């Protein structure tokens, strides 16, 4: 029922827009059509016809732009994105709508909103396993949040950049981002508790590069930057892993990881990275 009503509302909107010149000049036909498209979008949402819902919101946004209603258009493009992203085949058009909303918010000086939408785009691309595009959007989101002095939000986005960069084996970039986030968190009481984890992740990325000397220097530097890091289990594990890697001792490496994991469970990302490093050790042991 809702679906049929939505189709009828879209047909009415299109008929309005085909009307005479005078209504178009004064914008009344466009305004009427916007209301009809928005009502149709709500009906499509009720019927879970996400692609059609997105289409109705997008048409509404385009008409609002024609009437120079930039705030309304930004909201409609955002609503279109929210609908399209629920439809498996509409990722491309979803991001197109989100980019339109972002541009409008930037032009209106609403940088926090722009940051939020870049983050949403990053999450969409990450779910589609398009990591390069996800990294691009998370970086932009972090930059905009940082510009608005929203440190916690910017760090969340930068950390996604680091994690996904490591997934792409772009370890140098991942290290730079982890270290940058750690440094920006050292003097913030509410954020400092996470620093040990950022140093730990950066250390694992250093180890994955295979440069043991750079790895050791990094771990020493982390202890200088945060004196409490020396007493953490994360620091001890990094030191043990570094020794095992230098000695090319796969068993020692495995035991160190196992003992740590018994007390502090390693997440999927760290486990995957450690497995890559362990495989490097195995391969070097065969040569």
N, C-alpha and C positions, 0 to 999 in steps of 0.2 A: 504493500500500500504506500509506504513512505517513498519507495523507489519510483513508483508511477507519479506520485505528486511532485517529486523532484524533477522528473523529466518534463512535466507540464510547466513547471516554473521556469525552467531553462528555455522552453519554447516561447513562453511569454516574454522573457527578457530579450531574446533574439528578435522577436516581433517588434518590441519597443524600439530597438536600435535601428530598425529598418524604416522608421517613421520619417516624417517631413523635416525640413531644414530648420524651422524655427525652434522646435523643441530641442533639437540638437545644439543650436546656438546658445540657448540659455541653460543647457545642461540638465534640464528636467528629465529628459528621456534617459540619459546616462544614470542619473541618480535613481530613477525608478528601476532601471535594469540592475544596478548594483544591489538594491534591496532584494530583488527577485533572485539574483545569483547567490546571495548570502543565505537566503531562506532555502534555496535548493541545496546548497552545500550542507546545511544542517540536516536536511532530509536524507541526503546521500550518506552522511555520517551515521545517521540512525540505521540505515540499511546496510552499513559497512561496505559501501561501494566507494572505496578509497580513491581510486583513480578519478572517478567522476566528481567526487568531492573536491579533490585537488584542482580539477579543471574549472569548477565553478568559482572557487576562491581566486584562482589565477585570473580569470576573466574579470572578476570584481576588482582585483588589484590594478589591472590594466586600465579599466575605466576610471578608477580613482586617480591614477597617474594623469590621465587625460584631463581631469578636473583639477589637477595640481594639489590633490589631497595626499601629500607625501606620507603623513603619519598613518592615515587609513590604508594606503597602499602597502606600506611596510607590514602592517598587521595582517593584511590579507595574503601577502606573499608568504609570511611566516605560517599562516594557517594552511596555505596550500602545501608548503613543505611538510608540515605535520601529517597531512593526509597522504601525500605521495610516498612518504618514507614507509608507510604501512603496507604499500603495494610493492611486491617483490620486483616487478618489472619497471618501476618508476624512479629508480635512484637518480638517474641523470637529470630528469626534469625537476626532481625534488631539490637537488643542489642548485640548479639554475634559479629556482624561486628563492632559495635561501640567500644566494649571492645578491639577488635583487633587493631583498630585505636588508642585507648587510650594507650595501651601497647607500640605500636611503637613510639608514640610521647614522652612517658616518657623515653623510651630507648634513644631517640634522644635529650633529655633535653628540650623538648618543653612543659613545664608544663602548660602554659596558654591555649594551644590547648587541652591538656588533661582535664583541668578544664572545658573548653567550652563543650567538648563532654560528660563529666559526667553530666553537667547541662542539656544537651539535653536528655540524658537517663532518668534523673529525671523527666523531663517534660513528656516524653513518658509514664513512669510508672504511673505518677500522672493522666494522661488522661485515663489510663486503670484502675484507682482506686486501683492500687497496691501500697499503701502508704508505707509499709515497705521498698520495693525496691527503691521507689522514695526518701525516706529519706536517704537511704544509698548512693545514687548517689549525691544528693544535698550536703550531708556532705562532700563527697570526693571533689566535685567541689569547695566548700567553702574553704576547707583546701589547695587545690592547688592554688587558687586565692590569699589566704592569704600569702602563701609562696612566691608569686610573688609581694607582696605589693600592690595588687589591692583591696583595702579595700572596695570600693563601690560594686564591683562585688562579693566579698566574702560575704559581708553582705546580698546581695540579696539571695544568696543560703542558708545561715544560717537561714534567715527568713522563707524560705520555709520549712526547717527542723522543725522550731518551730511551724509553722502553722499546718503542717501535723502531728506532734507529738501530738498536742492538739486535732486534729481530732481523733487520736487513743486513746485519754484520757491518754496520757503519759504526764501529766501536769508538773511533776518535770523537765523532760528534756526540755519541751517547755519554762518553766520559766528560766531555766539556759541559754538557747540560747537567748531569748529575752533580758535578763539582760546583757549578754555578748556583744551583738550587740549594746545595748544602751551605755554601758560603752566605747566601742571602738569609738563611734560616738560623744561623749561629747566634745572632743577637736578638732574636725574637723568642721570648719565653715559651709561647704557645707552639712554636714550630721546632724548637731546638731538639725535642725528644726524637724527632725523625731523622736527625742528621746522621746518626750512626748507620741507618739503613741506606741513605744516599751514598755515603762513603763506601759502604759494603758493595752496593751495586756498581759504583764506579770502579772499585777494585776488581770485581769479577770481569768487567769489560776490559780492564788493563790486562788481566791474565789471559783473556781470550785472544788478545793480539799476539801473544807468544813472546812479548818483550819483558823478560823477567827483571831486567835492570830497571826499566821504567816502572814496572809494577812495584818493586821494593821502594823506590823513591817516592812513589805515590802514597803508599801505606805509611811511610815515615812522615810525609807531609800532612796527612790526615791527622796523625797523632799530635803534630805540632799545632794544627789549627784548632783541634778540640782535645784538650788533655784527657777528658773523660773517655775518649774513644779507645785508648790503650787498654782499659779495663773491661771492654765489652767482649762478648763471645764472638761477635762478628769480626773484630780485629784479630783475635786469636785464630779464628778459622782462616782468614786471609793469610796470616803468617805461616800457618801449617800448610796451606795449599801452595804457597810460594815455594816452600822448602821441598815439597813433594814434586812440584813441577821442575824445579832446578835439578833435583836428583833423578828425574824421570821415573819416579816410583808410583806406579798406578795404584798399587795396593794401599800405600800410605795416603794417597789422595782420596781413595774411596772410603777408607776408615775415618778420615777427618770429617768428610761430609756426612757419613752415617752417624757419627757421635753427635754432631751439631744438630742434625735433623731429629734425633731422639728427644731433644729438649725444646728446640725452637723449629717448628715445622717450616720447611722451605716451600715457597710458593712455586707455581708452575713455571714462571719466567726464570727464576733463579735455578731451578732444577734443570731446565732445558739448557741454560747457558753452561752450567757445570758439566752437563753431559757432553756438550761440544768440546769443552776443555779436556775432559777425560779422554775423549776420542782422539784429540790431538796428541795426547800423551801416548796412547796405544799405537798410533801410527808412527810416531817418532821412535818408539821402542822396537818397531819392526825393521826400521832402516839401519 
